[in-house]
Amino acid sequence: MTRRALLTTAALVLIAGPVHAAQTAPDLSVTIYNSDLALVEDARTLDLKAGRQKLEFKDVSAAIRPETVSLSAPGVSIVEQNFDYDLLTPDKLMEKAVGQQVKIVRTNPGDGKETTEVATVLAANEGVVLKIGDRIEVLRDDGVPTRVIFDKVPETLRARPTLSVTVDAEKAGPRGTKLSYLTSGLGWKADYVALFDEKKQALDLQGWITLTNNSGTPFENARTQLVAGQVNQLNNGGYRPQPRSMVSAGTESGTGERVADYYIYPLPQRTTIAANQNKQVGFLSAQGVAAKKVYEIREAWFGSEENPTSATVAIQFSNAKLAGLGSQLPAGVMRVYMRDQAGDPKFIGENALDHTPAGSELSIKTGEAFDVTSQATLVSQEKVSKTRSRYEMKYLVRNARPEAVTVELRQGGLWRDGEVRAESLKSRRIDARTLGWSVPVPANGETVLTFTVETGW
């Protein structure tokens, strides 16, 4: 047998520790944040004795942050707390047995008879080395069924992660207590499924919450709340790039409960979040949200391009009440589908979505249109003063589709006191550094956009 197979057949004699206080089943509440963080609150009634005593909580998260533990109970003060996370495994059990005696039981495959020998464990590194009588033996895969019997479990090994708290109670009797702590290993994210109807210029939107539990501990029958927003933590990964799905931020008050500057999404009923499990729960359903398909070209600076650039295809909509939604959207991934000629939905693209307040304008990139292109040419560039320059640009926008399209062109690069001197189509100011044009392009045709801008630096 291999060492791992051998150890997993070990017969363990478990010795239960003393019961320090009678406990009721925990009433669990789990608040999960977006950034691999959760707050666990464990409320239960303990029958305490007066004076100092040790309380053990065997169902805490294996990824607990011990420095965040808080235990509150009337008339009870904390003296000391310890988190024991050296877990009981066959390998750990053998490592702790080095220098001690164990029993090796072998079964004869021919007649089924068992032979038991007392062995001293000499080493348990890359294999198990034993001393049996006057000989040294290595446990190996030799086809003989073998098991190891240990007299007891070392006190330093725990079957489950255990938080032990030494408390001092003013008097004896039942006491309502609440244990709370932060843990990593629990997280959630939002996923959206959008079915877009181009003719109706509307989409049906469904939102799913995906819970992930990698904490090593199940949370059974727990009240669960999800917090949307990025809470500040020290050393939590540094710079986080922002998705570019939000065109403009909204000003509407979204639905749902809040705490501080975050939105809370409580699950409608208690749920069990098993260890190493992903669980999905629906949280949003909306039909007929006003939406449209657009073609976008974005240029960050004034310059020429050797080759045409394909336009970005995006679905634009608003999560305002008037558009048919009226809800803030937690960060996640939006996947967009359209029906084909047979009426079956087909996936056309996806994009990341940042935490988005209600009333915002969104643009979800689904892909690139190789038959709608743009090619930029810097016609001229000159300095008009020490701190200002003039740029003359030309864009050749082409459309190889059988229907007319409108291309939304975004030109960045404006700096101090930037202004338009001339243009073939009317522009609009998107923000302090960006101009925008809606460029109509006929079917199987082209449109030339020209403009001249001056900007300081």
Backbone hydrogen bonds, N-H to C=O, Kabsch-Sander energy under -0.5 kcal/mol:
donor,donor_aa,acceptor,acceptor_aa,energy
6,L,2,T,-2.8
7,L,3,R,-2.7
8,T,4,R,-2.2
9,T,5,A,-0.6
9,T,6,L,-1.0
10,A,7,L,-1.9
11,A,148,V,-2.1
12,L,10,A,-0.6
14,L,12,L,-0.7
16,A,14,L,-0.6
20,H,18,P,-0.7
22,A,47,D,-0.8
24,T,45,T,-1.7
27,D,43,A,-3.1
28,L,26,P,-0.7
29,S,41,E,-2.1
30,V,223,R,-3.1
31,T,39,L,-2.8
32,I,30,V,-0.6
32,I,225,Q,-2.9
33,Y,37,L,-2.9
34,N,229,G,-0.6
36,D,34,N,-0.7
38,A,183,T,-1.8
39,L,31,T,-3.0
40,V,38,A,-0.5
40,V,181,Y,-2.9
41,E,29,S,-2.9
42,D,179,L,-3.7
43,A,27,D,-2.2
43,A,41,E,-0.6
44,R,177,T,-2.0
46,L,44,R,-0.5
46,L,175,R,-2.9
47,D,22,A,-2.6
48,L,46,L,-1.0
48,L,173,G,-2.0
51,G,169,A,-2.8
53,Q,167,V,-2.0
55,L,53,Q,-0.5
55,L,165,V,-3.3
57,F,163,L,-2.9
58,K,56,E,-0.6
60,V,57,F,-0.6
60,V,161,P,-0.6
62,A,215,S,-0.9
64,I,61,S,-1.2
65,R,182,L,-2.6
68,T,65,R,-2.4
69,V,66,P,-1.6
70,S,180,S,-2.5
72,S,178,K,-2.2
76,V,73,A,-1.6
77,S,168,D,-1.9
79,V,166,T,-3.4
80,E,166,T,-1.6
82,N,164,S,-3.0
84,D,82,N,-0.6
84,D,162,T,-2.9
85,Y,83,F,-0.7
87,L,85,Y,-1.4
88,L,158,R,-3.4
89,T,87,L,-0.6
93,L,89,T,-2.7
94,M,90,P,-2.0
95,E,91,D,-2.4
96,K,92,K,-2.4
97,A,93,L,-0.7
97,A,94,M,-0.5
98,V,95,E,-1.2
99,G,121,V,-3.7
100,Q,97,A,-2.6
102,V,119,A,-2.9
103,K,149,I,-2.2
104,I,117,E,-3.1
105,V,103,K,-0.6
105,V,147,R,-2.7
106,R,104,I,-0.6
106,R,115,T,-2.7
107,T,145,P,-2.5
108,N,106,R,-0.5
108,N,113,K,-3.1
112,G,108,N,-2.5
115,T,106,R,-2.9
117,E,104,I,-2.3
119,A,102,V,-2.9
120,T,131,K,-2.4
121,V,100,Q,-2.5
121,V,119,A,-0.5
122,L,120,T,-0.6
122,L,129,V,-2.9
123,A,129,V,-1.4
125,N,127,G,-1.0
129,V,123,A,-2.4
129,V,127,G,-0.6
130,L,137,E,-3.7
131,K,120,T,-2.3
132,I,130,L,-0.6
132,I,135,R,-2.5
133,G,131,K,-0.6
135,R,132,I,-1.9
137,E,130,L,-3.1
139,L,128,V,-2.0
142,D,140,R,-1.4
147,R,105,V,-2.2
149,I,103,K,-2.7
150,F,11,A,-1.5
157,L,154,P,-1.6
158,R,86,D,-2.0
162,T,84,D,-2.1
163,L,57,F,-2.5
164,S,82,N,-3.0
164,S,162,T,-0.6
165,V,55,L,-3.1
166,T,80,E,-3.6
167,V,53,Q,-2.7
167,V,165,V,-0.6
168,D,77,S,-2.6
169,A,51,G,-2.3
170,E,75,G,-2.5
173,G,48,L,-3.0
175,R,46,L,-2.9
177,T,44,R,-3.0
178,K,72,S,-2.1
179,L,42,D,-3.0
180,S,70,S,-2.7
181,Y,40,V,-1.9
183,T,38,A,-2.3
184,S,63,A,-1.7
187,G,212,T,-2.0
188,W,33,Y,-0.5
189,K,210,T,-1.4
190,A,331,A,-1.4
191,D,208,W,-2.7
192,Y,333,V,-2.9
193,V,206,Q,-2.8
194,A,192,Y,-0.5
194,A,335,R,-3.0
195,L,204,D,-2.5
196,F,194,A,-0.7
196,F,337,Y,-3.1
197,D,202,A,-3.1
198,E,196,F,-0.6
201,Q,197,D,-1.1
202,A,197,D,-1.6
203,L,289,V,-2.0
204,D,195,L,-2.1
205,L,286,A,-3.1
206,Q,193,V,-2.2
207,G,284,L,-2.8
208,W,191,D,-3.4
209,I,281,V,-3.4
210,T,189,K,-2.8
210,T,208,W,-0.5
211,L,209,I,-0.6
211,L,279,K,-3.6
212,T,187,G,-2.7
213,N,277,Q,-2.0
214,N,185,G,-4.0
214,N,212,T,-0.6
219,F,273,I,-2.2
220,E,218,P,-0.6
222,A,271,T,-2.7
223,R,28,L,-2.3
225,Q,30,V,-2.5
226,L,265,Y,-1.7
227,V,32,I,-2.7
228,A,226,L,-0.5
228,A,263,Y,-2.9
229,G,227,V,-0.6
231,V,229,G,-0.9
236,N,233,Q,-0.8
247,V,245,S,-0.7
247,V,361,E,-2.3
248,S,361,E,-1.4
252,E,358,A,-1.6
254,G,252,E,-0.5
257,E,264,I,-0.7
259,V,262,Y,-2.2
262,Y,259,V,-2.2
263,Y,228,A,-1.5
264,I,257,E,-3.0
265,Y,226,L,-3.3
267,L,224,T,-2.7
271,T,222,A,-2.3
273,I,219,F,-2.6
273,I,271,T,-0.6
274,A,272,T,-0.9
276,N,213,N,-1.7
277,Q,213,N,-0.8
277,Q,274,A,-0.8
279,K,211,L,-2.3
281,V,209,I,-2.5
283,F,207,G,-2.3
284,L,207,G,-1.3
286,A,205,L,-2.9
289,V,203,L,-2.6
290,A,323,A,-2.0
291,A,201,Q,-2.0
292,K,316,Q,-2.1
294,V,314,A,-2.8
295,Y,406,T,-1.0
296,E,312,T,-2.9
297,I,408,E,-2.4
299,E,410,R,-2.9
303,G,301,W,-0.6
305,E,376,A,-2.6
309,T,374,S,-3.5
311,A,369,A,-0.9
311,A,372,V,-2.9
312,T,296,E,-3.0
313,V,367,G,-2.6
314,A,294,V,-2.4
315,I,364,I,-2.2
316,Q,292,K,-3.0
316,Q,314,A,-0.6
317,F,362,L,-1.8
318,S,290,A,-0.7
319,N,360,S,-1.6
324,G,321,K,-1.6
325,L,320,A,-1.9
326,G,320,A,-0.7
327,S,319,N,-0.8
329,L,356,T,-2.6
332,G,353,L,-2.1
333,V,190,A,-1.5
334,M,351,N,-2.8
335,R,192,Y,-2.7
335,R,333,V,-0.5
336,V,349,G,-3.0
337,Y,194,A,-2.9
338,M,346,K,-2.3
339,R,196,F,-0.5
340,D,344,D,-2.5
343,G,340,D,-2.0
346,K,338,M,-3.3
348,I,336,V,-2.8
349,G,336,V,-0.9
351,N,334,M,-1.9
353,L,332,G,-3.3
356,T,329,L,-2.8
359,G,319,N,-0.6
360,S,357,P,-1.0
361,E,248,S,-2.3
362,L,317,F,-3.1
363,S,245,S,-3.5
364,I,315,I,-2.7
365,K,363,S,-0.8
366,T,313,V,-2.9
367,G,313,V,-1.3
369,A,311,A,-3.0
370,F,368,E,-0.8
372,V,369,A,-1.3
373,T,398,R,-1.9
374,S,309,T,-2.0
375,Q,396,L,-1.3
377,T,394,K,-2.3
379,V,377,T,-1.1
379,V,392,E,-1.9
380,S,392,E,-1.3
382,E,390,R,-2.1
384,V,388,R,-1.6
385,S,388,R,-1.5
389,S,455,T,-2.4
390,R,382,E,-3.3
391,Y,453,V,-2.8
392,E,380,S,-2.5
393,M,391,Y,-0.5
393,M,451,F,-2.9
394,K,377,T,-2.1
395,Y,449,L,-3.2
396,L,375,Q,-2.2
397,V,395,Y,-0.7
397,V,447,T,-2.9
398,R,373,T,-2.2
398,R,396,L,-0.6
399,N,445,G,-2.9
400,A,371,D,-3.3
405,V,441,V,-2.4
407,V,439,V,-2.9
408,E,295,Y,-3.7
408,E,406,T,-0.5
409,L,407,V,-0.9
409,L,437,W,-2.6
410,R,297,I,-3.3
411,Q,409,L,-0.5
411,Q,435,L,-2.6
412,G,299,E,-3.6
412,G,410,R,-0.6
414,L,433,R,-1.7
416,R,456,G,-0.5
418,G,415,W,-1.4
419,E,454,E,-2.7
421,R,452,T,-3.5
422,A,452,T,-1.5
424,S,450,T,-2.6
428,R,436,G,-1.8
430,I,428,R,-0.6
430,I,434,T,-2.1
431,D,434,T,-1.3
434,T,431,D,-0.9
435,L,411,Q,-2.6
436,G,428,R,-2.5
437,W,409,L,-2.3
439,V,407,V,-3.2
439,V,437,W,-0.7
441,V,405,V,-3.3
444,N,401,R,-1.7
445,G,399,N,-0.8
445,G,442,P,-1.4
447,T,397,V,-2.6
449,L,395,Y,-2.7
449,L,447,T,-0.5
451,F,393,M,-1.9
452,T,422,A,-2.9
453,V,391,Y,-2.4
454,E,419,E,-2.6
455,T,389,S,-2.3
456,G,416,R,-2.7
457,W,387,T,-1.5
